[in-house]
Amino acid sequence: MSLNSTPNSYLAVLGAQVAADGIAAHVGDVLVVAEAAVQVAPGAAAVLADVGQPEVTRQRALAVASSAVLRSRAAAESLSAALAGTAVMGTELTAA
């Protein structure tokens, strides 16, 4: 997936890939989402960043953080800026 993608498409692909591969396979991308969500969903952002949390808990936190980011213009813009200004953080997302 191109880093020029919209937050919506980026989060949709990331969610599908995390469901298929697990959080650990996409940790860099998950941390980018956590950073974008810290102001709008601080609890979910903290869980995403905590590698000691169970996999299912972190997957649910990704869903909450993604939803919060998409509902907040500032958070979505933060994610867009992170995607535009960052080389691939974790594993490169590919369209499913």
N, C-alpha and C positions, 0 to 999 in steps of 0.2 A: 504494500500500500504506500502510496506517495505521502511524504510528509506534508504536502500541500493539501491534504484532504481536510474536510470539515471536521469539527469536533464530533458531530453526530456519527459520521461514517467511521472515524477513527475509533470511537468508543464501541460501536457495534462490532467491528472486526476484532478489537481487543477482547471484548466480552466473549465472543465465539471462540477465539483462540485460547483464552484462559480456561474456558469450559472444557476444551479438548485436551489441552496440554498441562494445565495447572498453572498456578501463580508463579512458581519458581522459574518456569520457562520464559516468563515475560516480566521479570522483576523490574527492569529499567523502565518499561512502559507504565507499569503499575505505579511506580514512584512518581512519574510525571503527572499521572492523574491525581495521586495523593496531594502533590504540591498545589495543583490547580484547585483542589477541593478544600484545602485547609481552612479557608474563611467561610465557606458555605456549609460544610459538613465536617467539622473538626474531629468528631468521634470516628467517622468512617475513614478519614485521612490517617488518623493515628493507628487504627487497626490495619490498614493497608501497609503502613510502614513497619509494623511490628512482625518480624519474621517468626516470632514465638507463638503467634496466634494460629489456631487450626486452619487448615486449607479452606474448609467450607465457610468459616467465619470471614476470612479475607475475601473470598469470592462474593459473599453477600455484601461486604463493605464496598467492593468494587461497584456493585450494582447501585448501592445507595449514593456513593460518591459520583458516579457517572450521571445519575439522574439529577443530583444537586448541581453539578457543573452545567448541565444542559439547561436548567431552569434559571441560571444566573448569567446574565450577559457578561459581567466582569470576569467570572470564573471561566466561561467559554472563551473569552478573548485571551485570558491568561494561558489556557491550554493551547489555543491557536498559536500564540506567540512562542510558547515552548516548543511546539512542533516545528514551527518555521525556523527557529533559531538553534535547533539541536540536531546534531547528527543522531543516528539511531542510538537510543538510550540503552535498550536491552537487545532483544532479538528483533529483527526487522519484521514488521507486520506485512503479511501478504494477503491479498483478497482471498477470501475462502471460496 
